[in-house]
């Protein structure tokens, strides 16, 4: 069981909220203030460490992954992703696109579930933009254009897949 680095935060502790719950609960107010990036960075950091943890095949990840998928922080993540360049000044994929890749790697049903949530958003200027962005990103994901994060070690050698089950991969 991971007890070092930021992963110790992901282990349920009696009387304490999970970091994913805190992220989901703080996002609406932070988004209103235009300061959601710090908490999304925390979410990406936790997800990236969890990816490394699962790539190493260490036990105990299932509960931490289930907790990630339980809390709805994906729509705010997409809204923030829309406001950021997809590549930084060095040509590397932006951190929030890596966050999407981390979440897909951890739970192949996370993206289809998030896409369904996006489609249920009320019509309106900002929500319509999110829907269009999500559909475009979905097309890239399904064409295999979203790669696993290359910073997480050990490196992932299989492509990301969405929907279905791990047994569906060949």
NUDO-792898 format. One record per atom (N, C-alpha, C): y, z, x; atom name. Coordinates in Angstrom, 2 decimals. Example, Ala and Ser with C-alpha at 12.3 -4.5 7.8 and 13.67 -1.06 7.14 Angstrom:
2
[site [-5.69; 7.80; 13.19]; 'N']
[site [-4.50; 7.80; 12.30]; 'CA']
[site [-3.30; 7.80; 13.20]; 'C']
[site [-2.25; 7.08; 12.85]; 'N']
[site [-1.06; 7.14; 13.67]; 'CA']
[site [0.03; 7.87; 12.90]; 'C']
//
This chain:
170
[site [-1.18; 0.00; 0.84]; 'N']
[site [0.00; 0.00; 0.00]; 'CA']
[site [1.25; 0.00; 0.89]; 'C']
[site [2.22; -0.82; 0.53]; 'N']
[site [3.45; -0.93; 1.32]; 'CA']
[site [4.29; 0.33; 1.14]; 'C']
[site [4.61; 0.96; 2.23]; 'N']
[site [5.45; 2.15; 2.16]; 'CA']
[site [6.64; 2.03; 3.11]; 'C']
[site [6.81; 0.88; 3.73]; 'N']
[site [7.93; 0.69; 4.64]; 'CA']
[site [8.78; -0.48; 4.17]; 'C']
[site [9.95; -0.62; 4.79]; 'N']
[site [10.85; -1.68; 4.37]; 'CA']
[site [11.29; -1.45; 2.94]; 'C']
[site [11.86; -2.47; 2.32]; 'N']
[site [12.35; -2.28; 0.95]; 'CA']
[site [11.25; -2.20; -0.10]; 'C']
[site [10.00; -2.52; 0.26]; 'N']
[site [8.94; -2.52; -0.75]; 'CA']
[site [8.61; -1.14; -1.29]; 'C']
[site [8.91; -0.09; -0.53]; 'N']
[site [8.64; 1.24; -1.07]; 'CA']
[site [9.44; 1.47; -2.35]; 'C']
[site [10.57; 0.76; -2.50]; 'N']
[site [11.38; 0.87; -3.72]; 'CA']
[site [10.66; 0.33; -4.94]; 'C']
[site [9.70; -0.57; -4.73]; 'N']
[site [9.02; -1.21; -5.85]; 'CA']
[site [7.89; -0.37; -6.43]; 'C']
[site [7.47; 0.66; -5.72]; 'N']
[site [6.41; 1.51; -6.23]; 'CA']
[site [6.97; 2.42; -7.32]; 'C']
[site [6.34; 2.43; -8.49]; 'N']
[site [6.85; 3.27; -9.60]; 'CA']
[site [6.93; 4.74; -9.19]; 'C']
[site [8.03; 5.34; -9.52]; 'N']
[site [8.24; 6.76; -9.26]; 'CA']
[site [8.55; 7.44; -10.58]; 'C']
[site [7.87; 8.53; -10.91]; 'N']
[site [8.15; 9.22; -12.17]; 'CA']
[site [9.62; 9.62; -12.27]; 'C']
[site [10.22; 9.32; -13.42]; 'N']
[site [11.60; 9.70; -13.67]; 'CA']
[site [12.64; 8.75; -13.11]; 'C']
[site [12.21; 7.66; -12.47]; 'N']
[site [13.16; 6.70; -11.90]; 'CA']
[site [12.92; 5.32; -12.49]; 'C']
[site [14.01; 4.59; -12.71]; 'N']
[site [13.89; 3.21; -13.17]; 'CA']
[site [13.43; 2.33; -12.01]; 'C']
[site [12.78; 1.24; -12.36]; 'N']
[site [12.38; 0.30; -11.31]; 'CA']
[site [13.62; -0.46; -10.84]; 'C']
[site [13.61; -0.96; -9.60]; 'N']
[site [14.75; -1.75; -9.14]; 'CA']
[site [14.97; -2.98; -10.02]; 'C']
[site [13.88; -3.58; -10.53]; 'N']
[site [14.04; -4.76; -11.39]; 'CA']
[site [14.77; -4.39; -12.67]; 'C']
[site [14.46; -3.22; -13.22]; 'N']
[site [15.14; -2.77; -14.43]; 'CA']
[site [16.62; -2.51; -14.14]; 'C']
[site [16.91; -1.89; -13.01]; 'N']
[site [18.31; -1.63; -12.64]; 'CA']
[site [19.07; -2.94; -12.44]; 'C']
[site [18.42; -3.92; -11.83]; 'N']
[site [19.06; -5.22; -11.64]; 'CA']
[site [19.37; -5.83; -13.00]; 'C']
[site [18.37; -5.86; -13.89]; 'N']
[site [18.55; -6.47; -15.21]; 'CA']
[site [19.63; -5.76; -16.02]; 'C']
[site [19.67; -4.42; -15.94]; 'N']
[site [20.65; -3.66; -16.71]; 'CA']
[site [22.06; -3.76; -16.15]; 'C']
[site [22.20; -3.93; -14.85]; 'N']
[site [23.54; -3.98; -14.26]; 'CA']
[site [24.15; -5.38; -14.26]; 'C']
[site [23.32; -6.41; -14.43]; 'N']
[site [23.83; -7.77; -14.35]; 'CA']
[site [24.89; -8.13; -15.38]; 'C']
[site [24.75; -7.75; -16.66]; 'N']
[site [25.79; -8.16; -17.61]; 'CA']
[site [27.19; -7.68; -17.23]; 'C']
[site [27.32; -6.41; -16.85]; 'N']
[site [28.63; -5.88; -16.48]; 'CA']
[site [29.12; -6.48; -15.16]; 'C']
[site [28.22; -6.58; -14.19]; 'N']
[site [28.63; -7.17; -12.91]; 'CA']
[site [29.01; -8.63; -13.06]; 'C']
[site [28.30; -9.36; -13.93]; 'N']
[site [28.64; -10.76; -14.19]; 'CA']
[site [30.02; -10.87; -14.82]; 'C']
[site [30.30; -9.97; -15.75]; 'N']
[site [31.61; -9.96; -16.40]; 'CA']
[site [32.72; -9.77; -15.37]; 'C']
[site [32.44; -8.97; -14.35]; 'N']
[site [33.42; -8.70; -13.30]; 'CA']
[site [33.38; -9.75; -12.19]; 'C']
[site [32.41; -10.67; -12.27]; 'N']
[site [32.27; -11.70; -11.23]; 'CA']
[site [31.68; -11.17; -9.94]; 'C']
[site [30.91; -10.08; -10.03]; 'N']
[site [30.38; -9.43; -8.83]; 'CA']
[site [28.86; -9.30; -8.88]; 'C']
[site [28.20; -10.25; -9.54]; 'N']
[site [26.75; -10.14; -9.68]; 'CA']
[site [25.99; -10.52; -8.41]; 'C']
[site [26.66; -11.14; -7.45]; 'N']
[site [25.96; -11.64; -6.28]; 'CA']
[site [25.28; -10.54; -5.46]; 'C']
[site [25.88; -9.37; -5.36]; 'N']
[site [25.29; -8.30; -4.56]; 'CA']
[site [23.95; -7.86; -5.14]; 'C']
[site [23.88; -7.71; -6.45]; 'N']
[site [22.63; -7.24; -7.06]; 'CA']
[site [21.58; -8.36; -7.05]; 'C']
[site [22.01; -9.62; -7.14]; 'N']
[site [21.06; -10.72; -7.04]; 'CA']
[site [20.53; -10.85; -5.61]; 'C']
[site [21.37; -10.54; -4.63]; 'N']
[site [20.89; -10.51; -3.24]; 'CA']
[site [19.81; -9.46; -3.08]; 'C']
[site [20.00; -8.30; -3.71]; 'N']
[site [18.98; -7.25; -3.68]; 'CA']
[site [17.69; -7.76; -4.31]; 'C']
[site [17.79; -8.40; -5.47]; 'N']
[site [16.61; -8.95; -6.13]; 'CA']
[site [15.89; -9.96; -5.26]; 'C']
[site [16.64; -10.83; -4.60]; 'N']
[site [16.01; -11.82; -3.72]; 'CA']
[site [15.36; -11.16; -2.52]; 'C']
[site [16.02; -10.14; -1.96]; 'N']
[site [15.44; -9.43; -0.81]; 'CA']
[site [14.11; -8.78; -1.19]; 'C']
[site [14.09; -8.12; -2.35]; 'N']
[site [12.84; -7.49; -2.80]; 'CA']
[site [11.76; -8.54; -3.06]; 'C']
[site [12.13; -9.65; -3.72]; 'N']
[site [11.16; -10.70; -4.01]; 'CA']
[site [10.64; -11.34; -2.73]; 'C']
[site [11.51; -11.55; -1.75]; 'N']
[site [11.05; -12.17; -0.50]; 'CA']
[site [10.09; -11.26; 0.25]; 'C']
[site [10.38; -9.96; 0.28]; 'N']
[site [9.46; -9.03; 0.92]; 'CA']
[site [8.13; -8.96; 0.17]; 'C']
[site [8.20; -9.04; -1.14]; 'N']
[site [6.98; -9.03; -1.93]; 'CA']
[site [6.16; -10.30; -1.67]; 'C']
[site [6.83; -11.43; -1.46]; 'N']
[site [6.11; -12.67; -1.10]; 'CA']
[site [5.38; -12.48; 0.23]; 'C']
[site [6.06; -11.94; 1.22]; 'N']
[site [5.42; -11.71; 2.52]; 'CA']
[site [4.24; -10.77; 2.37]; 'C']
[site [4.43; -9.74; 1.57]; 'N']
[site [3.39; -8.75; 1.31]; 'CA']
[site [2.15; -9.41; 0.71]; 'C']
[site [2.35; -10.29; -0.29]; 'N']
[site [1.21; -10.94; -0.93]; 'CA']
[site [0.59; -12.00; -0.03]; 'C']
[site [1.41; -12.67; 0.79]; 'N']
[site [0.87; -13.67; 1.72]; 'CA']
[site [-0.06; -13.02; 2.74]; 'C']
[site [0.20; -11.78; 3.06]; 'N']
[site [-0.66; -11.05; 3.99]; 'CA']
[site [-1.92; -10.53; 3.30]; 'C']
[site [-1.97; -10.65; 1.97]; 'N']
[site [-3.15; -10.21; 1.23]; 'CA']
[site [-3.28; -8.70; 1.14]; 'C']
[site [-2.18; -7.99; 1.25]; 'N']
[site [-2.24; -6.53; 1.19]; 'CA']
[site [-2.43; -6.08; -0.25]; 'C']
[site [-3.18; -5.00; -0.46]; 'N']
[site [-3.48; -4.54; -1.82]; 'CA']
[site [-2.27; -3.90; -2.50]; 'C']
[site [-2.33; -3.88; -3.84]; 'N']
[site [-1.32; -3.17; -4.61]; 'CA']
[site [-0.16; -4.01; -5.10]; 'C']
[site [-0.17; -5.30; -4.84]; 'N']
[site [0.97; -6.15; -5.21]; 'CA']
[site [1.01; -6.46; -6.70]; 'C']
[site [-0.13; -6.43; -7.38]; 'N']
[site [-0.19; -6.86; -8.78]; 'CA']
[site [0.79; -6.11; -9.66]; 'C']
[site [0.85; -4.81; -9.52]; 'N']
[site [1.76; -4.01; -10.34]; 'CA']
[site [3.22; -4.32; -10.04]; 'C']
[site [3.52; -4.54; -8.77]; 'N']
[site [4.90; -4.86; -8.39]; 'CA']
[site [5.31; -6.23; -8.93]; 'C']
[site [4.37; -7.17; -8.93]; 'N']
[site [4.65; -8.51; -9.46]; 'CA']
[site [4.82; -8.45; -10.97]; 'C']
[site [3.98; -7.68; -11.64]; 'N']
[site [4.10; -7.53; -13.10]; 'CA']
[site [5.46; -6.95; -13.47]; 'C']
[site [5.93; -6.01; -12.69]; 'N']
[site [7.24; -5.40; -12.93]; 'CA']
[site [8.36; -6.42; -12.76]; 'C']
[site [8.24; -7.29; -11.77]; 'N']
[site [9.23; -8.35; -11.55]; 'CA']
[site [9.36; -9.22; -12.79]; 'C']
[site [8.24; -9.59; -13.39]; 'N']
[site [8.24; -10.50; -14.54]; 'CA']
[site [8.63; -9.80; -15.83]; 'C']
[site [8.54; -8.49; -15.87]; 'N']
[site [8.81; -7.73; -17.08]; 'CA']
[site [10.29; -7.73; -17.46]; 'C']
[site [11.16; -7.71; -16.48]; 'N']
[site [12.60; -7.57; -16.74]; 'CA']
[site [13.29; -8.93; -16.69]; 'C']
[site [14.18; -9.14; -17.63]; 'N']
[site [14.83; -10.44; -17.79]; 'CA']
[site [16.10; -10.53; -16.94]; 'C']
[site [15.94; -10.95; -15.72]; 'N']
[site [17.09; -11.16; -14.84]; 'CA']
[site [17.20; -12.61; -14.42]; 'C']
[site [16.32; -13.47; -14.93]; 'N']
[site [16.31; -14.88; -14.55]; 'CA']
[site [17.49; -15.68; -15.05]; 'C']
[site [17.93; -15.44; -16.30]; 'N']
[site [19.07; -16.21; -16.83]; 'CA']
[site [20.34; -15.91; -16.02]; 'C']
[site [20.66; -14.64; -15.74]; 'N']
[site [21.82; -14.39; -14.86]; 'CA']
[site [21.65; -15.00; -13.47]; 'C']
[site [20.41; -15.02; -12.97]; 'N']
[site [20.15; -15.66; -11.69]; 'CA']
[site [20.51; -17.14; -11.75]; 'C']
[site [20.09; -17.82; -12.82]; 'N']
[site [20.42; -19.24; -12.98]; 'CA']
[site [21.93; -19.46; -13.10]; 'C']
[site [22.60; -18.59; -13.84]; 'N']
[site [24.05; -18.73; -14.00]; 'CA']
[site [24.75; -18.58; -12.64]; 'C']
[site [24.27; -17.66; -11.82]; 'N']
[site [24.85; -17.51; -10.49]; 'CA']
[site [24.51; -18.69; -9.60]; 'C']
[site [23.29; -19.18; -9.73]; 'N']
[site [22.86; -20.33; -8.95]; 'CA']
[site [23.73; -21.55; -9.25]; 'C']
[site [24.14; -21.69; -10.51]; 'N']
[site [25.00; -22.81; -10.90]; 'CA']
[site [26.35; -22.77; -10.20]; 'C']
[site [26.83; -21.57; -9.89]; 'N']
[site [28.15; -21.44; -9.29]; 'CA']
[site [28.12; -21.52; -7.77]; 'C']
[site [26.93; -21.64; -7.20]; 'N']
[site [26.80; -21.66; -5.75]; 'CA']
[site [26.38; -23.05; -5.29]; 'C']
[site [26.77; -23.45; -4.07]; 'N']
[site [26.24; -24.71; -3.55]; 'CA']
[site [24.75; -24.55; -3.30]; 'C']
[site [23.98; -25.61; -3.55]; 'N']
[site [22.53; -25.52; -3.35]; 'CA']
[site [22.17; -25.44; -1.87]; 'C']
[site [23.09; -25.83; -1.01]; 'N']
[site [22.86; -25.71; 0.42]; 'CA']
[site [24.07; -25.03; 1.05]; 'C']
[site [23.82; -24.24; 2.08]; 'N']
[site [24.93; -23.58; 2.75]; 'CA']
[site [25.53; -24.53; 3.80]; 'C']
[site [26.48; -24.03; 4.56]; 'N']
[site [27.16; -24.91; 5.52]; 'CA']
[site [26.24; -25.41; 6.63]; 'C']
[site [25.08; -24.80; 6.79]; 'N']
[site [24.12; -25.25; 7.80]; 'CA']
[site [23.06; -26.18; 7.21]; 'C']
[site [23.20; -26.51; 5.93]; 'N']
[site [22.24; -27.41; 5.29]; 'CA']
[site [21.00; -26.71; 4.78]; 'C']
[site [20.98; -25.38; 4.87]; 'N']
[site [19.81; -24.64; 4.39]; 'CA']
[site [19.94; -24.38; 2.90]; 'C']
[site [18.81; -24.31; 2.22]; 'N']
[site [18.80; -24.05; 0.79]; 'CA']
[site [19.45; -22.70; 0.53]; 'C']
[site [20.26; -22.63; -0.53]; 'N']
[site [20.96; -21.40; -0.88]; 'CA']
[site [20.01; -20.27; -1.24]; 'C']
[site [20.49; -19.05; -1.07]; 'N']
[site [19.67; -17.86; -1.27]; 'CA']
[site [19.13; -17.78; -2.70]; 'C']
[site [19.91; -18.21; -3.69]; 'N']
[site [19.43; -18.06; -5.06]; 'CA']
[site [18.36; -19.09; -5.40]; 'C']
[site [18.39; -20.24; -4.75]; 'N']
[site [17.31; -21.20; -4.94]; 'CA']
[site [16.03; -20.65; -4.30]; 'C']
[site [16.18; -19.98; -3.16]; 'N']
[site [15.04; -19.28; -2.56]; 'CA']
[site [14.52; -18.20; -3.51]; 'C']
[site [15.43; -17.51; -4.21]; 'N']
[site [15.00; -16.47; -5.15]; 'CA']
[site [14.14; -17.08; -6.25]; 'C']
[site [14.51; -18.25; -6.75]; 'N']
[site [13.69; -18.93; -7.76]; 'CA']
[site [12.32; -19.25; -7.16]; 'C']
[site [12.30; -19.76; -5.93]; 'N']
[site [11.02; -20.08; -5.28]; 'CA']
[site [10.17; -18.83; -5.10]; 'C']
[site [10.80; -17.71; -4.71]; 'N']
[site [10.05; -16.46; -4.55]; 'CA']
[site [9.40; -16.05; -5.87]; 'C']
[site [10.18; -16.10; -6.95]; 'N']
[site [9.66; -15.67; -8.25]; 'CA']
[site [8.53; -16.58; -8.73]; 'C']
[site [8.66; -17.88; -8.49]; 'N']
[site [7.58; -18.82; -8.87]; 'CA']
[site [6.34; -18.54; -8.04]; 'C']
[site [6.52; -18.27; -6.75]; 'N']
[site [5.38; -17.98; -5.90]; 'CA']
[site [4.66; -16.72; -6.36]; 'C']
[site [5.41; -15.73; -6.77]; 'N']
[site [4.82; -14.46; -7.18]; 'CA']
[site [4.15; -14.54; -8.54]; 'C']
[site [4.73; -15.32; -9.44]; 'N']
[site [4.19; -15.42; -10.80]; 'CA']
[site [4.42; -16.85; -11.29]; 'C']
[site [3.38; -17.65; -11.28]; 'N']
[site [3.51; -19.07; -11.64]; 'CA']
[site [3.96; -19.28; -13.08]; 'C']
[site [3.90; -18.24; -13.91]; 'N']
[site [4.38; -18.35; -15.29]; 'CA']
[site [5.82; -17.86; -15.45]; 'C']
[site [6.42; -17.34; -14.38]; 'N']
[site [7.79; -16.85; -14.45]; 'CA']
[site [8.75; -17.98; -14.82]; 'C']
[site [8.62; -19.13; -14.18]; 'N']
[site [9.54; -20.24; -14.46]; 'CA']
[site [9.38; -20.78; -15.87]; 'C']
[site [8.16; -21.11; -16.36]; 'N']
[site [8.05; -21.58; -17.74]; 'CA']
[site [8.59; -20.56; -18.75]; 'C']
[site [8.39; -19.28; -18.49]; 'N']
[site [8.91; -18.24; -19.38]; 'CA']
[site [10.44; -18.23; -19.35]; 'C']
[site [11.02; -18.34; -18.15]; 'N']
[site [12.47; -18.37; -18.03]; 'CA']
[site [13.04; -19.61; -18.71]; 'C']
[site [12.39; -20.74; -18.53]; 'N']
[site [12.86; -21.98; -19.15]; 'CA']
[site [12.86; -21.85; -20.67]; 'C']
[site [11.84; -21.21; -21.23]; 'N']
[site [11.78; -20.98; -22.68]; 'CA']
[site [12.93; -20.07; -23.12]; 'C']
[site [13.25; -19.03; -22.33]; 'N']
[site [14.39; -18.15; -22.64]; 'CA']
[site [15.70; -18.93; -22.64]; 'C']
[site [15.85; -19.81; -21.67]; 'N']
[site [17.08; -20.61; -21.57]; 'CA']
[site [17.23; -21.51; -22.78]; 'C']
[site [16.14; -22.13; -23.21]; 'N']
[site [16.19; -23.03; -24.36]; 'CA']
[site [16.57; -22.29; -25.65]; 'C']
[site [16.32; -20.98; -25.70]; 'N']
[site [16.66; -20.19; -26.88]; 'CA']
[site [18.09; -19.67; -26.87]; 'C']
[site [18.83; -19.89; -25.78]; 'N']
[site [20.22; -19.44; -25.73]; 'CA']
[site [21.02; -20.15; -26.82]; 'C']
[site [21.96; -19.41; -27.41]; 'N']
[site [22.83; -20.02; -28.43]; 'CA']
[site [23.62; -21.16; -27.81]; 'C']
[site [23.84; -22.20; -28.60]; 'N']
[site [24.65; -23.31; -28.11]; 'CA']
[site [26.07; -22.85; -27.87]; 'C']
[site [26.64; -23.30; -26.82]; 'N']
[site [28.00; -22.97; -26.44]; 'CA']
[site [28.25; -23.57; -25.07]; 'C']
[site [29.50; -23.70; -24.70]; 'N']
[site [29.85; -24.40; -23.46]; 'CA']
[site [29.05; -23.89; -22.27]; 'C']
[site [29.12; -22.62; -21.95]; 'N']
[site [28.45; -22.08; -20.76]; 'CA']
[site [26.93; -22.15; -20.91]; 'C']
[site [26.41; -21.80; -22.08]; 'N']
[site [24.96; -21.85; -22.29]; 'CA']
[site [24.43; -23.27; -22.23]; 'C']
[site [25.19; -24.23; -22.72]; 'N']
[site [24.75; -25.62; -22.64]; 'CA']
[site [24.68; -26.08; -21.19]; 'C']
[site [25.63; -25.63; -20.37]; 'N']
[site [25.58; -25.94; -18.94]; 'CA']
[site [24.33; -25.34; -18.29]; 'C']
[site [24.01; -24.11; -18.67]; 'N']
[site [22.82; -23.45; -18.12]; 'CA']
[site [21.57; -24.22; -18.52]; 'C']
[site [21.50; -24.67; -19.76]; 'N']
[site [20.34; -25.44; -20.24]; 'CA']
[site [20.18; -26.73; -19.45]; 'C']
[site [21.27; -27.45; -19.26]; 'N']
[site [21.21; -28.71; -18.50]; 'CA']
[site [20.77; -28.44; -17.07]; 'C']
[site [21.37; -27.42; -16.45]; 'N']
[site [21.02; -27.06; -15.08]; 'CA']
[site [19.54; -26.69; -14.97]; 'C']
[site [19.06; -25.87; -15.91]; 'N']
[site [17.66; -25.44; -15.89]; 'CA']
[site [16.72; -26.63; -16.06]; 'C']
[site [17.06; -27.56; -16.93]; 'N']
[site [16.22; -28.75; -17.13]; 'CA']
[site [16.18; -29.61; -15.87]; 'C']
[site [17.33; -29.76; -15.21]; 'N']
[site [17.36; -30.53; -13.97]; 'CA']
[site [16.54; -29.84; -12.87]; 'C']
[site [16.69; -28.53; -12.77]; 'N']
[site [15.92; -27.77; -11.79]; 'CA']
[site [14.44; -27.83; -12.13]; 'C']
[site [14.10; -27.77; -13.41]; 'N']
[site [12.70; -27.88; -13.83]; 'CA']
[site [12.10; -29.21; -13.39]; 'C']
[site [12.85; -30.29; -13.56]; 'N']
[site [12.35; -31.60; -13.14]; 'CA']
[site [12.06; -31.62; -11.64]; 'C']
[site [12.95; -31.00; -10.85]; 'N']
[site [12.73; -30.93; -9.40]; 'CA']
[site [11.50; -30.09; -9.08]; 'C']
[site [11.36; -28.98; -9.76]; 'N']
[site [10.22; -28.09; -9.52]; 'CA']
[site [8.92; -28.82; -9.83]; 'C']
[site [8.87; -29.48; -10.95]; 'N']
[site [7.63; -30.16; -11.37]; 'CA']
[site [7.32; -31.38; -10.51]; 'C']
[site [8.33; -31.95; -9.86]; 'N']
[site [8.09; -33.05; -8.92]; 'CA']
[site [7.73; -32.54; -7.53]; 'C']
[site [7.68; -31.23; -7.37]; 'N']
[site [7.34; -30.65; -6.08]; 'CA']
[site [8.49; -30.61; -5.09]; 'C']
[site [9.72; -30.69; -5.59]; 'N']
[site [10.89; -30.71; -4.71]; 'CA']
[site [11.38; -29.32; -4.33]; 'C']
[site [10.87; -28.28; -4.96]; 'N']
[site [11.24; -26.92; -4.59]; 'CA']
[site [10.13; -26.36; -3.71]; 'C']
[site [10.46; -26.08; -2.49]; 'N']
[site [9.48; -25.60; -1.52]; 'CA']
[site [9.51; -24.08; -1.44]; 'C']
[site [8.41; -23.52; -1.00]; 'N']
[site [8.36; -22.08; -0.76]; 'CA']
[site [9.34; -21.74; 0.35]; 'C']
[site [9.86; -20.54; 0.29]; 'N']
[site [10.80; -20.06; 1.30]; 'CA']
[site [10.14; -20.11; 2.68]; 'C']
[site [10.86; -20.63; 3.64]; 'N']
[site [10.32; -20.74; 5.00]; 'CA']
[site [10.63; -19.51; 5.84]; 'C']
[site [11.41; -18.59; 5.30]; 'N']
[site [11.75; -17.40; 6.06]; 'CA']
[site [10.69; -16.32; 5.92]; 'C']
[site [9.99; -16.32; 4.79]; 'N']
[site [8.95; -15.32; 4.56]; 'CA']
[site [7.76; -15.62; 5.47]; 'C']
[site [7.26; -14.59; 6.09]; 'N']
[site [6.10; -14.75; 6.97]; 'CA']
[site [4.92; -14.01; 6.38]; 'C']
[site [3.71; -14.48; 6.57]; 'N']
[site [3.36; -15.77; 7.19]; 'CA']
[site [3.79; -16.93; 6.31]; 'C']
[site [3.95; -18.09; 6.91]; 'N']
[site [4.39; -19.28; 6.18]; 'CA']
[site [3.36; -19.67; 5.11]; 'C']
[site [3.85; -20.12; 3.96]; 'N']
[site [2.98; -20.61; 2.89]; 'CA']
[site [2.64; -22.06; 3.19]; 'C']
[site [1.36; -22.42; 3.07]; 'N']
[site [0.95; -23.78; 3.38]; 'CA']
[site [0.65; -24.60; 2.13]; 'C']
[site [0.50; -23.95; 0.99]; 'N']
[site [0.23; -24.69; -0.25]; 'CA']
[site [1.53; -24.85; -1.03]; 'C']
[site [1.66; -25.95; -1.79]; 'N']
[site [2.88; -26.16; -2.57]; 'CA']
[site [2.99; -25.17; -3.72]; 'C']
[site [4.22; -24.95; -4.18]; 'N']
[site [4.45; -24.10; -5.35]; 'CA']
[site [3.96; -24.82; -6.60]; 'C']
[site [3.42; -24.07; -7.53]; 'N']
[site [2.98; -24.63; -8.81]; 'CA']
[site [3.47; -23.72; -9.92]; 'C']
[site [3.75; -24.30; -11.08]; 'N']
[site [4.20; -23.51; -12.22]; 'CA']
[site [3.23; -23.67; -13.37]; 'C']
[site [3.15; -22.62; -14.21]; 'N']
[site [2.28; -22.65; -15.38]; 'CA']
[site [0.82; -22.60; -15.00]; 'C']
[site [-0.04; -22.47; -16.00]; 'N']
[site [-1.48; -22.43; -15.75]; 'CA']
[site [-1.89; -21.17; -15.02]; 'C']
[site [-2.97; -21.27; -14.28]; 'N']
[site [-3.47; -20.13; -13.53]; 'CA']
[site [-3.75; -20.56; -12.10]; 'C']
[site [-3.95; -19.59; -11.24]; 'N']
[site [-4.22; -19.88; -9.84]; 'CA']
[site [-5.49; -20.72; -9.69]; 'C']
[site [-6.42; -20.58; -10.63]; 'N']
[site [-7.65; -21.36; -10.56]; 'CA']
[site [-7.40; -22.84; -10.81]; 'C']
[site [-6.25; -23.18; -11.44]; 'N']
[site [-5.92; -24.58; -11.71]; 'CA']
[site [-5.55; -25.34; -10.45]; 'C']
[site [-5.16; -24.63; -9.39]; 'N']
[site [-4.77; -25.30; -8.14]; 'CA']
[site [-6.00; -25.87; -7.47]; 'C']
[site [-5.83; -27.03; -6.88]; 'N']
[site [-6.93; -27.66; -6.15]; 'CA']
[site [-6.53; -27.82; -4.72]; 'C']
//
